[in-house]
Amino acid sequence: MCATSDIEGWRLASPTAADLDELMSWFPNEQAVTVWGGPRFRFPFDRESFKKDCHWGEMATYALYSPDGEITAFGQFYKRIGRINFARLIAHPDKRGQGIGKRLVQMLMTAAAEQFDLDEYSLFVYRDNAPALNCYQGLGFEIKDYPEGEVFADICYYLTRPVER
């Protein structure tokens, strides 16, 4: 989980304690944190509940740093339903629309393929989160049948794409 990758000055690495504080500041209300963390994520949150609800330290957790060292995005991944599943993906609110989400997912795909020998990536996205859905589809993710037994099928899409090795 400590791996660092660097592409054109952009760096994907494990976030620091200071990054946690910055990340928490990106969620001014319950709706913002729910879109990111899901309907079970608590709001209001404190440092400890935030870490617990996003499983900090329990799964691969990364921050994307710009060439000037600023945290610009955050994401996680883990094995779920036989795939590498991405979770809690977010770009800094002031940096959205600049391709940072796409860069984050691309770099996470590289890191995840190195950690897991699985053939597909997956993620869940709220049906009304058009910017995120467009980002993922632009990276080759396709909407698939919702996994049987998984919750929130009425409000989320399930997307997958093959791992390219």
Residue frames as qw, qx, qy, qz and C-alpha x, y, z in Angstrom:
[[0.000, 0.886, 0.465, 0.000, 0.00, 0.00, 0.00],
 [0.325, -0.770, 0.088, 0.541, 3.00, 2.31, 0.33],
 [0.607, 0.214, 0.484, 0.593, 3.91, 2.04, -3.34],
 [0.090, 0.754, 0.011, -0.650, 4.51, 5.25, -5.17],
 [0.604, 0.381, 0.519, 0.470, 4.13, 5.78, -8.87],
 [0.070, -0.679, 0.052, 0.729, 5.14, 8.91, -10.75],
 [0.508, 0.470, 0.583, 0.425, 3.94, 9.92, -14.21],
 [0.242, 0.648, 0.220, 0.688, 4.86, 13.29, -15.71],
 [0.060, 0.330, -0.382, 0.861, 5.44, 14.70, -12.24],
 [0.703, -0.363, -0.053, -0.609, 2.09, 13.44, -10.93],
 [0.172, 0.281, -0.892, 0.311, 2.56, 11.08, -7.99],
 [0.783, -0.353, -0.299, -0.415, 0.29, 8.40, -6.55],
 [0.334, 0.263, -0.755, 0.500, 1.28, 7.51, -2.99],
 [0.424, -0.509, -0.717, 0.215, -0.08, 6.64, 0.43],
 [0.111, -0.818, -0.124, -0.551, -1.73, 9.69, 1.98],
 [0.312, 0.169, -0.584, 0.730, -0.39, 11.35, 5.12],
 [0.175, -0.548, -0.686, 0.445, -2.21, 12.38, 8.29],
 [0.044, 0.432, 0.006, -0.901, -2.28, 15.96, 6.98],
 [0.204, -0.017, -0.696, -0.688, -3.90, 14.66, 3.78],
 [0.183, -0.457, -0.867, 0.078, -6.68, 13.13, 5.88],
 [0.042, -0.590, -0.375, 0.714, -7.50, 16.56, 7.28],
 [0.133, 0.310, -0.388, -0.858, -7.48, 18.07, 3.79],
 [0.187, -0.174, -0.884, -0.391, -9.66, 15.25, 2.44],
 [0.101, -0.540, -0.761, 0.346, -12.22, 15.74, 5.21],
 [0.044, 0.509, 0.103, -0.853, -12.51, 19.41, 4.23],
 [0.103, 0.052, -0.677, -0.727, -13.78, 18.39, 0.76],
 [0.266, -0.432, -0.839, -0.195, -17.16, 17.32, 2.24],
 [0.088, -0.204, 0.228, -0.948, -19.15, 20.32, 3.46],
 [0.651, -0.073, 0.176, -0.735, -22.44, 18.46, 3.86],
 [0.680, -0.050, 0.704, -0.199, -24.09, 15.08, 4.13],
 [0.787, 0.572, 0.128, -0.192, -24.94, 14.88, 0.43],
 [0.346, 0.781, -0.519, -0.024, -21.31, 15.41, -0.61],
 [0.235, -0.450, 0.846, -0.161, -19.99, 12.70, 1.70],
 [0.752, 0.170, 0.565, -0.293, -22.81, 10.29, 0.78],
 [0.711, 0.666, -0.130, -0.186, -22.11, 10.61, -2.96],
 [0.264, 0.683, -0.673, 0.106, -18.47, 9.81, -2.22],
 [0.086, -0.342, 0.874, -0.333, -18.60, 7.35, 0.65],
 [0.360, -0.242, -0.867, -0.247, -22.03, 5.79, 0.25],
 [0.486, -0.598, -0.253, -0.585, -25.21, 5.94, 2.29],
 [0.806, -0.445, -0.352, 0.167, -23.60, 4.30, 5.31],
 [0.489, 0.225, -0.244, 0.807, -20.92, 6.98, 5.70],
 [0.309, -0.703, -0.523, 0.369, -21.63, 9.04, 8.82],
 [0.191, 0.404, 0.055, 0.893, -22.19, 12.78, 8.78],
 [0.123, 0.901, -0.401, 0.110, -21.30, 14.82, 10.61],
 [0.923, 0.038, -0.271, 0.270, -18.02, 13.00, 11.02],
 [0.345, -0.869, 0.344, 0.086, -14.92, 13.47, 13.12],
 [0.193, 0.654, -0.717, -0.144, -11.43, 12.26, 12.34],
 [0.301, -0.192, 0.924, -0.140, -11.95, 8.82, 13.88],
 [0.652, 0.407, 0.550, -0.327, -15.38, 8.13, 12.38],
 [0.514, 0.742, -0.254, -0.348, -14.12, 9.32, 8.99],
 [0.062, 0.526, -0.844, -0.086, -11.13, 6.95, 9.11],
 [0.440, 0.033, 0.866, -0.235, -13.35, 4.07, 10.20],
 [0.638, 0.553, 0.365, -0.393, -16.03, 4.69, 7.58],
 [0.571, 0.721, -0.322, -0.224, -13.53, 4.88, 4.73],
 [0.987, -0.086, 0.050, 0.125, -11.59, 1.86, 6.02],
 [0.178, 0.880, -0.415, 0.145, -8.37, 3.87, 6.29],
 [0.174, -0.572, 0.790, -0.135, -5.47, 1.45, 6.65],
 [0.709, 0.033, 0.665, -0.234, -7.63, -1.59, 5.81],
 [0.751, 0.512, 0.389, 0.149, -7.37, -1.41, 2.02],
 [0.540, 0.108, 0.238, 0.800, -5.10, 0.11, -0.61],
 [0.030, -0.920, -0.329, 0.208, -5.51, 3.86, -0.08],
 [0.575, 0.107, 0.227, 0.779, -3.89, 6.48, -2.29],
 [0.073, 0.861, 0.141, -0.482, -3.63, 10.21, -2.81],
 [0.640, 0.510, 0.272, 0.507, -2.78, 11.79, -6.14],
 [0.325, -0.723, -0.009, 0.610, -0.32, 14.64, -5.87],
 [0.500, 0.865, 0.052, 0.016, 0.20, 17.29, -8.54],
 [0.722, 0.387, -0.191, 0.540, 3.71, 18.11, -9.77],
 [0.012, 0.652, -0.294, 0.699, 3.83, 20.90, -7.14],
 [0.226, 0.070, -0.852, 0.467, 3.06, 18.41, -4.35],
 [0.465, -0.067, 0.242, -0.849, -0.58, 19.36, -3.73],
 [0.282, 0.196, 0.933, -0.105, -3.09, 16.59, -2.98],
 [0.330, 0.167, -0.321, -0.872, -5.56, 16.68, -5.86],
 [0.776, -0.051, -0.390, -0.493, -7.45, 13.40, -5.59],
 [0.369, -0.323, 0.792, -0.363, -8.01, 10.32, -3.45],
 [0.816, 0.098, -0.337, -0.460, -9.05, 6.73, -4.10],
 [0.499, -0.357, 0.762, -0.209, -9.01, 3.18, -2.80],
 [0.725, 0.215, -0.514, -0.405, -9.24, -0.33, -4.17],
 [0.459, -0.284, 0.792, -0.287, -9.70, -3.85, -2.91],
 [0.151, -0.005, -0.930, -0.336, -10.79, -7.29, -4.10],
 [0.492, 0.213, 0.489, -0.688, -14.58, -7.64, -4.38],
 [0.804, 0.406, 0.287, -0.327, -16.67, -10.16, -6.30],
 [0.833, 0.091, 0.402, 0.369, -13.55, -11.52, -8.00],
 [0.446, 0.741, 0.140, 0.482, -12.54, -8.12, -9.37],
 [0.388, -0.095, -0.243, 0.884, -10.37, -5.17, -8.39],
 [0.080, -0.823, -0.542, -0.149, -12.99, -2.77, -7.06],
 [0.253, 0.283, -0.132, 0.916, -12.37, 0.97, -6.86],
 [0.342, -0.731, -0.584, 0.087, -13.96, 2.87, -4.01],
 [0.292, -0.859, -0.172, 0.383, -14.21, 6.39, -2.64],
 [0.541, 0.221, 0.295, 0.755, -12.76, 8.09, -5.70],
 [0.014, -0.937, -0.307, 0.166, -12.69, 11.88, -5.58],
 [0.495, 0.400, 0.030, 0.771, -10.96, 14.87, -7.12],
 [0.202, -0.304, -0.341, 0.866, -10.38, 18.05, -5.12],
 [0.239, 0.755, 0.574, -0.207, -13.55, 20.16, -5.42],
 [0.075, 0.855, -0.113, -0.500, -11.61, 23.13, -6.85],
 [0.133, -0.458, 0.738, 0.477, -9.87, 20.95, -9.45],
 [0.592, 0.332, 0.729, -0.087, -12.84, 19.14, -11.01],
 [0.579, 0.778, 0.198, -0.140, -13.26, 19.24, -14.76],
 [0.077, 0.847, -0.495, -0.179, -9.48, 19.27, -15.32],
 [0.786, 0.334, -0.515, -0.076, -8.97, 15.55, -15.99],
 [0.130, -0.526, 0.729, -0.418, -7.73, 14.78, -12.50],
 [0.804, -0.071, 0.424, -0.411, -10.34, 12.08, -11.90],
 [0.881, 0.440, -0.153, -0.078, -9.29, 10.35, -15.10],
 [0.341, 0.637, -0.621, 0.303, -5.61, 10.59, -14.15],
 [0.474, -0.404, 0.626, -0.470, -6.41, 9.20, -10.69],
 [0.914, 0.090, 0.274, -0.286, -8.26, 6.18, -12.05],
 [0.747, 0.569, -0.340, 0.055, -5.57, 5.49, -14.67],
 [0.145, 0.590, -0.689, 0.394, -2.84, 5.52, -12.04],
 [0.638, -0.252, 0.556, -0.470, -4.93, 3.45, -9.63],
 [0.937, 0.274, -0.027, -0.214, -5.52, 0.87, -12.37],
 [0.555, 0.578, -0.553, 0.227, -1.75, 0.52, -12.81],
 [0.171, -0.470, 0.696, -0.515, -1.15, 0.20, -9.06],
 [0.792, -0.073, 0.366, -0.483, -4.04, -2.26, -8.61],
 [0.889, 0.374, -0.236, -0.119, -2.91, -4.50, -11.48],
 [0.352, 0.542, -0.680, 0.348, 0.48, -4.77, -9.76],
 [0.318, -0.318, 0.672, -0.588, -1.13, -5.80, -6.46],
 [0.721, 0.137, 0.547, -0.402, -3.84, -8.17, -7.69],
 [0.047, -0.163, 0.852, 0.495, -3.73, -10.87, -10.34],
 [0.424, 0.503, 0.667, -0.349, -7.33, -10.38, -11.43],
 [0.376, 0.258, 0.646, 0.612, -8.81, -9.87, -14.90],
 [0.014, -0.718, -0.460, -0.523, -11.29, -7.05, -14.33],
 [0.070, 0.017, -0.370, 0.926, -11.77, -3.77, -12.54],
 [0.200, -0.642, -0.699, -0.244, -15.13, -2.74, -11.11],
 [0.059, -0.025, -0.351, 0.934, -16.80, 0.14, -9.33],
 [0.015, -0.693, -0.719, 0.056, -20.18, 1.36, -8.20],
 [0.105, 0.035, 0.042, 0.993, -21.43, 4.86, -9.04],
 [0.282, 0.502, 0.553, -0.602, -24.64, 6.66, -8.16],
 [0.433, 0.531, 0.655, 0.318, -26.98, 6.82, -11.14],
 [0.108, 0.961, 0.250, 0.042, -27.33, 10.60, -10.80],
 [0.427, -0.712, 0.297, 0.472, -23.57, 11.25, -10.66],
 [0.728, 0.673, 0.130, 0.023, -23.20, 12.04, -14.38],
 [0.163, 0.872, -0.461, 0.015, -19.69, 13.57, -14.18],
 [0.458, -0.447, 0.767, -0.042, -18.26, 10.46, -12.50],
 [0.797, 0.292, 0.523, -0.074, -20.15, 8.11, -14.83],
 [0.574, 0.814, -0.080, -0.030, -18.83, 10.00, -17.87],
 [0.095, -0.770, 0.630, -0.018, -15.28, 9.83, -16.50],
 [0.602, -0.218, 0.766, -0.053, -15.44, 6.07, -15.94],
 [0.773, 0.500, 0.387, -0.056, -17.08, 5.36, -19.28],
 [0.364, 0.889, -0.272, -0.055, -14.41, 7.50, -20.95],
 [0.189, -0.612, 0.767, -0.032, -11.86, 5.12, -19.45],
 [0.433, 0.177, -0.831, -0.302, -13.58, 2.07, -20.92],
 [0.201, 0.093, 0.849, -0.481, -15.79, 1.04, -18.01],
 [0.378, -0.193, -0.614, -0.665, -19.17, -0.33, -19.07],
 [0.592, -0.198, 0.358, -0.694, -22.41, -0.63, -17.14],
 [0.322, 0.069, -0.938, -0.105, -23.06, -4.29, -16.34],
 [0.649, -0.486, -0.502, -0.301, -25.79, -6.27, -14.62],
 [0.335, -0.680, 0.398, -0.517, -25.86, -5.42, -10.95],
 [0.287, 0.215, -0.914, 0.192, -24.28, -8.21, -8.86],
 [0.660, -0.440, -0.519, -0.318, -26.89, -10.42, -7.25],
 [0.688, -0.492, -0.441, 0.301, -27.20, -9.85, -3.53],
 [0.370, 0.029, -0.136, 0.918, -25.46, -6.46, -3.58],
 [0.024, -0.736, -0.537, 0.412, -27.33, -3.53, -2.07],
 [0.024, 0.676, -0.021, -0.736, -28.29, -0.20, -3.63],
 [0.384, 0.194, 0.740, 0.516, -29.12, -1.58, -7.10],
 [0.159, 0.818, 0.550, 0.048, -31.93, 0.96, -7.31],
 [0.070, -0.976, 0.001, 0.208, -29.58, 3.94, -6.92],
 [0.289, -0.667, 0.570, 0.382, -26.23, 2.77, -8.32],
 [0.804, 0.506, -0.275, -0.149, -24.73, 1.43, -11.53],
 [0.766, -0.394, 0.451, 0.232, -22.13, -1.34, -11.53],
 [0.534, 0.787, -0.274, -0.141, -19.34, -0.85, -14.05],
 [0.809, -0.310, 0.406, 0.290, -16.46, -3.08, -15.11],
 [0.523, 0.776, -0.324, -0.139, -13.60, -3.08, -17.57],
 [0.960, 0.054, -0.145, 0.234, -10.86, -5.59, -18.36],
 [0.470, -0.747, 0.326, 0.338, -7.38, -5.29, -16.87],
 [0.706, 0.678, -0.189, 0.074, -4.86, -4.73, -19.66],
 [0.719, -0.561, 0.318, 0.258, -1.52, -6.38, -18.99]]
